[in-house]
């Protein structure tokens, strides 16, 4: 009957590891929520076209 305890012990260890991973993920989510989103740098907007073309002539 000693062989029957191993699967139960392994299952228990596996379940504990699953719970630990779940808690770690939850902690990471909470940290991300607490931190403000990173501000976009002006360098990222290089490919954005201006609202009005620079060489446009005024409309009559």
BELTAPE-V951133 format. One record per helix or strand. SS is the DSSP state (hx for helix, st for strand). FROM is the first residue (numbers start at 0). TO is the last residue. If there is no record, write none. Layout:
# BELTAPE-V951133
ss->[SS;SS]
from->[FROM;FROM]
to->[TO;TO]
This chain:
# BELTAPE-V951133
ss->[hx;hx]
from->[2;41]
to->[33;44]
